[in-house]
Amino acid sequence: MKILLETFFSTVKNEFGDNIDFSNINSEGFIGVICINDHSADISVRIDDYQEYDNDLTDEENSMLNAFVSYTQQEMKNQIAFIKNTTND
């Protein structure tokens, strides 16, 4: 999964060909269009929900996307656990 994520983060762009800032995915998730090579997917990733509105990614690109979705949802859960632990101290 780590290699899929590294490849995803190094190749994914937005619909305008720009790098995507994923610095807040642990608290905000992700909503938007991701492009890998000449393919794209319009997605929404939330802590317990994943919606795909359009997707023409290849199987390999979908594997990278699935790794990203799992990673994002886990990071969001970790953020909530961290906040709960620090507010209970």
Helices and strands as residue ranges (DSSP letters): H 2-11, H 25-28, E 30-36, E 39-46, E 49-55, H 59-87
